[in-house]
């Protein structure tokens, strides 16, 4: 007896010859084939792009990204334009030049961008006086042979490629004072948020970006997880993408966003993958769940999710039909 099974996709059919094989084994084998063939199918009802980003302020970024895609802009354009909106607003005092200063009294910015189809990426860290570090990161990706530039060199490169900037002449005195041992006493050490933005376009292609001014009151030169590929952001065109926000050190030590994507590669829903990443880190880290970290993720099928270690986490989601802020509660400790 022959059994013919139609798989997801046009005209794909497998015929199994049932000779002396046990029927239950054949059925089990066929089930695995069906699951594997359907793994790359779009989510039912998803017609058009999906954008997900961290925090309520991500809604403005999402809307810009959706607008860009509707206007025929590229996937990378949509990532850059969305994050530029958050940088322009200096949202929540944690992104852009209006973000919280370091311990010496001035902002140093970090950003990265990844394009799934090309596997390209670019990043800048500790850059000063650059209005849109996400644009600088894109230039690194597209106009250099490198992936990551930092500090003074990152600023020089951004200026060379016309990225908007402001004068940093006033920083000389602050840097000199820091070197001489003077420590400002009124530094705002609160806040460590980030805009991490992920996009799946209508064709199922994926890209993402991340931008931040980093932890308030950080030491000069400190770079957190946001521009580190695999920590603050990771994009895999075959699987999906993930982004992080929170205390960067607690993400960096475990390659958090890469771990989320790898869990999705194993077949987990993005929600489950984010949760499992928090649980994995909490199990290994002496702080347990007191990590102050959050993740967002989406996959090739257009599914998305988010998780937080020890706080309620609001994040933004947009499609061509709606834009909203959703919240998840902290994971339940195991």
N, C-alpha and C positions, 0 to 999 in steps of 0.2 A: 504493500500500500504506500502511495506517495502522499505527502502532505505539503501543500504549497502555501507559503506565508508571504503576504505583501508587507514590505517595510516602508518606513517613512521615506518620501521622495518619489520622484516619478519613475514608474515602471521598474522598481527594484523588487525582485522576487527571489526567494530561496526555496528550492524544493528539497525536502528531506526524504530520503529513501528509508522507510521503516521495514527492515527485514527482520532480523532476530533481536533488534534493539528493544530494550524495555521502554514501554510507552511513556512512563513518568520521566525517564531520563531525556527522552526526545523533547517532551513538552518543556522541561526545564532548560534544555539547550536552546530551544526556539525562543524562550522568553528572554534569555540573555542577548540573543541576536536582535530582537526587537528593541530592547532597551538601548543597546549600543547604537543601532541605526537611528533612533529617534533623539539621541542626545544633543544633536546639533540643530534640531528643529526650532523654529521661532516659538516664543510663548504665545498661546492662543489669545487672539484679540489684540495683540500688540501691532499696531499699524503706524509706523513712523518711528522717530527717534525717542530715546530715553536719556534723561540727564539726572544724575544724583549728585548731591554735594553736602558737605558738612555744615551744620548749624543753620538757624533760620536765615541768617544773612546770605546764605547760599542761594536763596530763592531768586534774588536779583541776578546773580550770575547765571543760574539755570535759564531764566527768561531770556537773557542776552544770547545764550548759546542756542536755544531753540529758534530765536529770531534769526540768528546767523545762518543756521541750517536751512530755514525756510527761504532765505534769500539766495540760496545756492552756494553759500560759502563752504569751504572744505571742513573736514572733521577737526583738523588741527586749528584752523581759524576759529571754529566754534569754541574750542577749549580756551584758546588765548583770549578771545573777546569776552568770554564769560568771566574769567579770572581777572582780567583787566578792570572789569566793573567793580569787583570787590576791592581791588587795590586802589581804585579811584576813590571809593567811598571810605577807605581805611576802616573797613567794617570791624566793629567790636574792639577797636584799638589793638588788633592783633594781626593786621594785614596792611602792607603798604607803608609809605613814609609816615603816615599818621599813627602807626603802631607804637607800642610801648618801647621806650628806649632801653639800651643795655645799661649795665651798671656804671658806665662812664658818662651816660647821659645822652646818647644818640642812637638812632636805629641802624641796625644792620639786617639786611633782608635776604631771604632764601627762597628759591623757587625751582621747580623742575617741570618737565613736560615729556610725555611719552606718546608715540604714535604706534598703534598696534599693527596696521598693515605693513609699514616699512621696518618695524622693529627699531626705529631710531629714537634717541632720547637726548635731552640736554638739560643742564642744571647750572645754577649759580648759587654761591653761598657767601654769606658775610659781605654782601655788596652794599656800598654806601652811595646815597644820593641818586639812585636810579628809581624813577617813578613807577615803572612797570617791570619788575624783575622777571615776570613770566615771559615778557617779550625778549628780554635778554637771554633767558633759558632757551627760547625757541631759536634765536640766532646761533647760539652755541650748537644746537642740534643740526641746523641746516647750513651753517656757514663756517664750520670748523671741523676738524677731524677728531675733536675731543668730545667728551660727554659732560665734564664738570670743570667749571672755572670758579675760583674763589677770590675774595678780597679785592685788592687793588687791580689785579689782572682782569677780574670779571668786570670791574667798572670801566677799565680802558677798552675792553672788547665791546661792551655795550655802547660806549660813546662813539667808537669807530663805526658802529653800524647804525647810528642815528637814534638810539633809544632815548626817550625823553629823560632829562636829568635836571638836578638842581645843584647849585654850588655847595661844596663841602668845605670851603675855606674856614668856616666857623668851627669846624671839628678839630682843627689843629690845637687850639687852646685846651679843649676837653681831653684830647689824647695826651698832651704834655702834662696836664694836671694828674691824669691817671698814672702816667709813668713815674711822676714825682711822688706818688703815694697818696694823693688826695682822693678820698672816696666820698662821693655825694651821699648824703644821708636821706634824701627825699625821693629815692628811686622807687617807682611803682613796680613792685615785684609780683603783682597779680596778673593772671592771664597767661594763656599758652595756646590759644586757639589758632586754627589754620583753615584756609579754604582748600579743601581737596575736592576736585570736580571730575566726574567720570561720565563719558558719553558713549552710548551705543547708537550708531546712526541707523537709518531706515534699512540699510543693506546688511546690518549686523556687524559692521566694523567698529572697532573700539579704540578710544584714546583717553588720555587723562592729564591732569595737571595739578599742581600744588603750589601755594604761595603763603608766606608768613613773615612776620617780623620777629617771630620766635618768642621764647619765654621772657616775660618782663624782668628787667634787672639781671639778665644773663651776663656772664663775663664777656668782655670784648673778645671777639673771635669765636665764640661758641656757635656751633652749627648743630641744629637738631635733626630730627628725622625727616622733615618735610622735603628737602632736596635730594635725599638719599634714595636712590632707586631700590625698591625692595623693602624699604622701611616706611617712608611717608606715602609712597605711591608705587604701584606696580601694575603694568598692563601686559597681558598676554593675549594676542589676537586669537589664539586657539581656544581660550577658556573664558576670560573675563578680565576684570580689573578691580582693584581695591585701593582705598586711600585711608589715611589715619589722621587723627587729631588728638591732642592731649599733651602729656609730658613726653617729649620726644625720646628722652633717654630710655624710657620704659618700652618704647616701640623698637628703637634701634638695636637693642641687645638681642632681639629675637626675630629680626627681619619680618616685622608684623604683617605688612601688606603682601609680601611674597607668600607668607604662610597662608593667608586667606585664599589667595589664588590657587595655591597647591591643594588646599582642601576642596575647592570647587573642582579642580582637575580630577579629584577622586570621585566626583559625582554629587557633592553636597550642594544644596541650595545656598545662594549667597548669604541668606540669613543665618543658616546653620554654620556656614564657614566662618562668618564673623564671630559668632558665639564660641565656636570651638577654639578659635585663635585666642580669645580672651581667656578661656579656661586653660589652655595650654600654657600661656604666659603666667597666669596666676599660680598654676601648679609648680612652675619652675622658679618663680621669683620669690625672694624672702618677704616681699611686701604683700604677698597673697593677692587679694582683689583690690587692695588700696593702691591702684596703679594710675588712676586718672587717664585712661586711654579709651578711645572710641574708634570704630571702624565703619566704613561704608563699602559696599561692593555691588557689582552687577555682573551678569554673565552673558554669554553669547545668545541665550534664548530670550533675553530681555527681562529676566527676573532680577530682583534687587533685595538688599537687606542691610541691616546695621546692628551693631551691638556696642555696649558700653560696660566698663568694668565695675564702676561703683557710683554711677549717677544716671539720672534721666538724660537721654540724649536726643535732642530734636535735630532732624536733618531735612533737607529739601529734595523734592522729587518733581520732575516736570516731563510732560509729553507734549505732543502738539495740541492736545485737548484740554489739559489742565496743569496747574502749577500749585503745589501745596507743601506745607511743612508737616512732617509726621514725627512722632516721638516713639522711642523704645525705652523701656525701663532697664535698669541695670540687670545683668545676667544673674541668675540664681546660683549662688556659690555651691560648689559640689563638695 
